[in-house]
Amino acid sequence: MTDPDPIDAPKAPDYRQAQFLTSAAKLHQCPEDEGWEVAFAGRSNAGKSSAINSLTNNKKLAKTSKTPGRTQLINFFELTPDQRLVDLPGYGFAKVPVAVKKEWTKQLESYLAKRQSLRGMILLMDVRHPLQPFDQQMLDWALAAQMPVHILLTKADKLKKGPANNSLLSVRKQLKEHEELVSVQLFSALKHTGHEELRAVLDHWLTDMGIFEDDEIESV
């Protein structure tokens, strides 16, 4: 019996080519679980959609709203046929019934735990209010799954350079024990700063062949 053809490593995508693919309310409605994808997660007011739009240089790609929690679907954006960005529902969203929050908690946890094509999570936090309880919950889920997390401290333009850097150093210090899986940077969608560092992380995750090598080791 011949071995299956080896999977070619994908090239780093051009984020400006991102296009809306589909939305899903439940895990089984997501696109085929294959290829490479990175999820963006964060509280409803963390600037998640703005960050995606800034990264892709497309103000209309991810819908933004002045009403926190308007996005309650998992939204997929295709970069290439094998690479995707995923906009997760803003957690902690206001004016939503408790039953709905519980259902979304269940769906988010299921997505993070079971999605095989998920290579990492971009976790967005307001630089002025990082590591809120909901943020810690997302971190706990990711760390339990041994999933790498890159934290964007958003709205860095709201602080002067000194206080912004102090917030960055404080978050890094608090998460030092997880530094093998968790990295942190400052980011501003308004000023379009932090793109280069973010793209470097995304490029690595969206071209990572390690998961396939792990599968080969397990199958031996």
N, C-alpha and C positions, 0 to 999 in steps of 0.2 A: 504494500500500500504506500503510495507516494504522499509526502507531506504536503499540506496546503500551501498555496503560493504565499510568500511572505508579504506582509502588509507594508507598503511604502510609507515612510514618514512624511506627513504633510508639511507644506511650507508655511511660514508665518503669513497670516492673512493680511489683506488691506482692509482695515476697519471702516474705511469710507465706503466700502462696497456692501455694508450690512443692509439687509432687507428684511422686513417683517415676514415671518414664516407662518406662524399659527399661534393660537392661544389655547390653553387647556385649563379646565376647572378641576380635573382629577388626573391622577398619574397615568391611567390607561389612555387618556386622550393626548398624551404627549407624542411628539414624533418618534420614529423608530429609535430604539435605544442603541445607537451605534455611532461611531465617530468620536468627536471631541467637543465638549461644551463646557462653558464656565458660567456659573450663576452669580448674579448680582443680588445681594440681599441687604436689607436695612430697614430701620424704622420709617414710618410713613413720611416723615419730614426731613429725612437725611439727605435728600437730593439725588436719589438713585436714578430716576429717569433723566435728570439733567446731566448726570455724569456720563450715562450711555450716549446721550445726544452730543455731548461735548467730545467724547472719544471718537465718535463716528463722523463728526462734523455734519450732523444732520439734525436740525432743531425739531423736526417733525417725526423722527423715528419712534422714540418711546414717548408715549403720551404723558405730559405733565399736567398736574392739576393743583389748584390752590386749596382744594379740599383734601386733607390727608386721608389716605386709605381708599381713594377712588379706584385704584388698580387692585382687583381681587382675583386676577387670573395669572397663570404662569405664561408669560409671553416669550416666544422664541424668535430670535433674529438670526438669519442665515448669513454667514460670512463666505463660506464655500459649501458645496454639498456635504462635506464631512466636518465642518466646524461651525459652532453656533455660540451666540451669547444668549443668556436667559435672564429675563427680568422677573424676579420672584415678587409676589404680593408684598406690599409694605406691611410689616408686622406691627402690632400695637395700634392698628388703625382705629380711628375714632368713629363714633356713631354707627357701630355695627353690632348687631345682637350677639350676645354671649355664645349662643349656639353656633353662629357663623364663625366666630373667632375660634371656637374649639374645633370645628371641622377644618378650618384652614391650618390650624396648628398640626392636625393629623396629616393633612395632605403635604405640608411642607416637610415634616419629619419623614414621611414616607419617600418623598422625592429625594431628600438628602441621603437617606439610608440605602435606597434601592437603585437609583439611577446609575447604571454602569458607565455611561459615557461622560459623566460629570467628573472633570479633572481638578476642579478647585472652586473656591467661593471667594468672591470679592464682597467684603462686608463693609458697608458704609456707615459711618457715624459722624454726627455733627462734632467738629473739632472742639466746640465749646461745651459739649455734654457727652463725652465718650463713655463707653462701657456701662451703659444703662442695663437694668436687669434683662430686658429683651435681647440686647446685644450679647450678653453673657450666655443666654439660652442658646442662641444661634452658634456661638463658639463651642459650647458644650456638645451640641449635636455634631458639629463638624469634627471636633477632636475625638469624639467617641468613634467616629467612622474613619479616623486617621486621614482626614481630608485636609489638604493645605488651605490656608486662609490668608488672604492679603487684605489688610484693613486700609480703607481710604478715610482719612480724617477730612471730611468735606467742609466746604464753606470756609476754607483757610483764609480767604480774603476778608472775612469778618473780624479777624484778629491781626494785630501788628505782628511782625516777624518774631519778636522775642516770646510773647505769650503763645504763639502758634507752635514754636519749637519746644517750648516747655511742655505743652500738651502732648506733643509727639513723644518726647523723652519719657513722660510719665506713663503713657500707655505701653511703650516698649518695656519699661521697668516692671509694670504690673504683669506683663505677659511673658517675661523672660524665660520662665520654666517651659514655655511652649515654643521657643524661638525656632526650633527645627521645623515647625509646621506653620507658624504665624509670623507674618511680616507686616510692617506698618509704614505708611507714608502720608504726607500732607497732599491735599488736592483741592483745586478750585475750578468748578465748571464755569463760573462767571469769568474768571481771568484766564481760563484754559491752561492752568499750570498743573504739573504732575503727570502729564500725558506720557512722557518718555519712560518714566519709572513704571507706570501702569502697563504700558505696552510691552515692556520687557518681561513682566510677570505673565501677561496673557500669552505672549509669543511662546514662552517656555511651556506653559500648560497645554496650549492648543497644538503643540507639536511633539508632546511627550510620548515616547514609545514604551516607556517603562511598564505600563500596565499590560501590554502584550507580552513583554519579556517575562513578567510575573506569571502570566497565564501559561506560558511555555514551561516554566519551571514546575508549576503545579501539576501539569499534565504528564511530566516525565515519570 
